[in-house]
Amino acid sequence: MDSIIQFLFEHAQYAHWIVFGALMLAGINVPISEDLMIIFSAVLAATVVPENTLSLFVAVFLGCYISDWVCYWIGRALGPKLWHISWFAKTFEKKRIAQIQSYYEKYGFWTLLVGRFIPFGVRNCLFLTAGLGKMHFGKFLLSDGIACILSNTVLFSLAYVVGKNYTSLISSLKTFNIFLFSAFVVAIIGYLWYKRKKNAAT
């Protein structure tokens, strides 16, 4: 993951293609963080290649959205055969899949919307479960499209704003650290003075 991020910064002009490719790999459960890809794309757009802001956002959205289709079709095409694959059986427990399926039945679209904001492998579980449960692909496209554009826009926008103001944030952090260090030094001096005074009194 670190090497991908470093590669992104070194080849910022082509970052949108790199991000899209990385997100497609995430769709087949390669351990690449979707959230980190979105955040670093936004930071790049804010600080290094502002002229590519739209390209980066489109790459993020399409990479996330299309990789969801991949997950869906893996679940739909292979079905229960997936549990014959040891890696899959270890990663996606049947109990967890069944729980997500029950959420789909109860809450429908809201399961995708809320799940899109939860990291650490939950998303791929959502899409695989939709495929395993043979959710109508058109319904999946519409529901996931809305959820994807909302979650990506929120995270990309927040990261962009933070990225654009990173110098002031770093400056504030430095000031806070100086204040914290000064308070710590004063506390130590005060404690030593109090202890010395107490010892002198006894």
Secondary structure, DSSP 8 states (H G I E B T S, - for coil): -HHHHHHHHHTGGGHHHHHHHHHHHHHTT-S--HHHHHHHHHHHHHHT-GGGHHHHHHHHHHHHHHHHHHHHHHHHHHGGGGGGSHHHHHHS-HHHHHHHHHHHHHHTHHHHHHHTT--TTHHHHHHHHHHHTT--HHHHHHHHHHHHHHHHHHHHHHHHHHHHTHHHHHHHHHHHHHHHHHHHHHHHHHHHHHHHHHHHH-
